């Protein structure tokens, strides 16, 4: 006899009670979500997004280092990453402007991605002709162009990734967020392996400008990513364009400016103001303000800890080899594995509850580092702390990405996601810059520092608690549609 998957959701959007048959069917459905064809497409989009960080991160740094440039010069060159925190400023243009000719062929989102990938490819070709010691300014300028193209590309990539999932598919959105994060790390890590192995091969083969030759190999990877984009379909933009036009006409009627000047003013106002108007109109000013406060504050404690972690490891007495094995090698493996598992937990618990649980767990793991600071060097404690930190961080990241993905209005997908993601990035960037000052102010008391970073999550959770009911209402429909159906063992 078939048992119905009775579902009752709670005030946090999670599942309060469910029959055994329902739990089995739900887990099976949650797991099979990862094997859908669209998840492979989202994985590819994550790879496309993560790969450029190989170029302006590890590859550029090693290139400059092996050319004999100082650490301070290499550090200042890393300022080009700052553009990722501000891509929301031009996101409205990416959301509204259709590239002539190519958009009709590839679609709005894919045309932007391909065009910006072409810019990155051209930059790699230019890098292959430049000598850093002779023209450092040009090398950094080309790196900045790659960063701008990559940050702009991310606007379209995130929008296309979100639009692969239906509006009411909360569980699939959580799974898609997990797959996107795995894709990003795959593009970054595997791309880094390609870069390092290629550079090593050319150096051993006696190629004098081996990094310049490596950039041509990385250009081939860019071409392969563009070929892969042909298998990522883009949903019809008709509904989105119609909604944007309605908002534009509404704004034009309020302006009261006739003729072409009025239409241009309305377009500009609709492009910039439409996404903000939509966000606050959809959620209300108080709710929207609390959401923005939560996003801004959520990962500040993690950023403080992350910015100082390598310095702490060295001061405790761990070697570079120890850090590479535990923090990088083991850390990458646990991040990928627990990102996928984190998506499953987010589906089961509901996104609002998952944000509470992941935030508390992410902060609490910092206490393991406090224990290590007070007890002294211990490889077992180090490995445990790193694994637990990566586990909870992966859970928090995938839940956070799914959370803000569910909040965006599909009329302005690219702009609103870029805005929300940039707010989170800005919070971590602005506050975490003072993490070293905090350690010095504590006279090197690392244990107290990690306790403080644990408490930093509290303000964000207060914001989330204040709006939990409204968010649960917003997400509950997708949750019930996901779990509230008859469990069929043969499905």
CORLINGI-V922893 format. One record per pair of residues at least 6 apart in sequence whose C-alpha atoms are under 6 Angstrom apart, sorted by the first residue. I is the first residue (numbers start at 0). J is the second residue. D is the distance in whole Angstrom. If there is no record, write none. Layout:
BEGIN
I_J_D / I_J_D
END
This chain:
BEGIN
2_20_6 / 3_485_5 / 3_486_6 / 4_18_6 / 4_21_4 / 4_485_5 / 4_486_5 / 5_17_5 / 5_18_6 / 6_16_6 / 6_17_5 / 6_483_6 / 7_14_6 / 7_15_5 / 7_16_5 / 8_14_4 / 8_15_5 / 9_15_6 / 11_351_5 / 11_352_5 / 11_471_5 / 12_349_5 / 12_471_5 / 12_475_5 / 13_348_5 / 13_349_4 / 21_486_6 / 24_486_5 / 40_231_6 / 41_160_6 / 41_179_6 / 42_178_6 / 42_179_5 / 42_182_5 / 45_179_5 / 45_182_4 / 45_183_4 / 46_182_5 / 46_183_5 / 46_186_4 / 49_183_4 / 49_186_5 / 49_187_5 / 50_186_5 / 50_187_5 / 50_190_6 / 53_187_6 / 53_191_6 / 55_142_6 / 79_143_5 / 83_150_5 / 84_421_5 / 84_424_6 / 84_425_6 / 87_417_5 / 87_418_5 / 90_414_5 / 91_270_6 / 91_271_6 / 91_414_5 / 94_413_6 / 97_107_6 / 101_110_6 / 102_110_5 / 108_155_5 / 112_152_5 / 115_148_5 / 119_145_5 / 120_218_6 / 123_214_6 / 127_211_4 / 154_413_5 / 154_417_6 / 158_412_5 / 158_413_5 / 167_477_5 / 168_477_5 / 169_477_5 / 170_346_5 / 172_401_6 / 173_342_5 / 173_401_5 / 174_342_5 / 176_397_5 / 176_400_6 / 176_401_5 / 177_338_5 / 177_339_5 / 177_342_5 / 177_397_5 / 181_335_6 / 197_213_6 / 198_209_6 / 198_210_6 / 198_213_6 / 201_209_5 / 202_209_5 / 239_410_5 / 247_265_6 / 247_269_5 / 250_265_6 / 251_265_5 / 274_411_6 / 279_287_6 / 289_462_5 / 293_459_4 / 293_462_5 / 294_423_5 / 295_422_5 / 295_423_5 / 295_426_5 / 296_459_5 / 297_456_6 / 297_459_5 / 299_427_5 / 300_452_5 / 300_455_5 / 302_427_6 / 302_431_6 / 303_431_5 / 303_434_5 / 315_376_6 / 325_382_6 / 334_389_5 / 334_393_6 / 337_390_6 / 337_393_6 / 338_393_5 / 338_394_6 / 341_394_4 / 345_353_5 / 357_395_5 / 360_391_6 / 361_391_5 / 361_392_6 / 362_453_4 / 363_453_6 / 364_388_6 / 365_449_6 / 365_453_6 / 367_384_6 / 369_446_4 / 369_449_5 / 372_445_6 / 372_446_5 / 407_415_6
END
